[in-house]
């Protein structure tokens, strides 16, 4: 089954994921064929993702950035390998549309400033941190009604999820956990897992994804 979906002609990207993926690939000096071979997909399929004709699934996006050695939030960054320049602003300028503003020692990202992208199945990712911190990705993910990935995924790190509204089902290590508003879950990302919204209403949660060196143990 193809886990990536074609983009309808009237679909408008809130963030050009394809261009970002191409840029990240080029940063690693890889050709389309080389990266596609590593991913186990055709060069044509990867090209369609980079040109915006096909949306990558959540699993595929994880796979691509992991293979390239970037954090998840690299798909949002303008300069994933460079330093982050944080513009200073007065309090009166707090609504200026910049990636983030520094106000009296605090970094602020307004709702309309959050980088956003739509993945396969209509799943929406929004950057939830004013800047990227090394080893930690913070995202707000919204699942439309009756949305589910086609398979399990694994990657490095630890995930902590807090449901803001709606309800989500988390399948982790063969067990399904139903979470509702204000519930939280934490699991090792190397454990096969997937998240779905089998309900008739949208659901949204905050995701904190650690780096490769984070681990924890669950007592038995």
Phi, psi and omega in degrees: 000137179281118184273356178253148186243149178289153180262128178290154184301331183268008181284132179249123179285130171278336173216132184281087183299319182301315179297323179295317180296320178297316180299316181295320177298316181293330176298332179265006178056042178250142174278166176305314183295321181296313180292318179301320179298318179295326182277345182077028178232172180281154176297328179296317180296318179294320178299320179296325176291318183290331180268359176085006179278347179217135178274133174288144174284170177299317179298316183293321180297316175303315183297317184293309183293327177293318180296326180275349177079031178246157172287162180303320184289355177297336179288347176263329191291146173281327181225081188298336182256357183261178177281158180266123177266114182260111181291141176271147181213152173283163181303324181292341182262016188297337182268005178299135184280079172241163181307321174196158178231147178260121181233108178052048174087359180244143175265129184234134173238115179285159184305318183285352179267346186295126176295137187225144173213153181251128180258180178305139180083004179082009178291129183254129174253133174231131175296129185248010178234138181303325176221163177278131174257133183302128177089357181222128173248133179237121185225151166251122184243130179243127179257125176291167179303143175056041179253141181203142175288163182275349181196174179283157176223159176221149175197173182284155173109189179230141179245134172240125185233134177234120183283126180273311175209160182080198181217144181226148174255127178249118173261114183230118178059034177089354178252139179256129181240126180265119181246138177243183184310130179078000174279156179225157177214150179222135180205156177286127185290344177285348175281130179306129185208160172203158182234137180219159175237093182278005188268172183272359178237153179295157178223146183222147181211156173266129179250129169244116183245121183280175176280186186294333189267006182266138179207160176209164180239140177254125181293152180253000000 
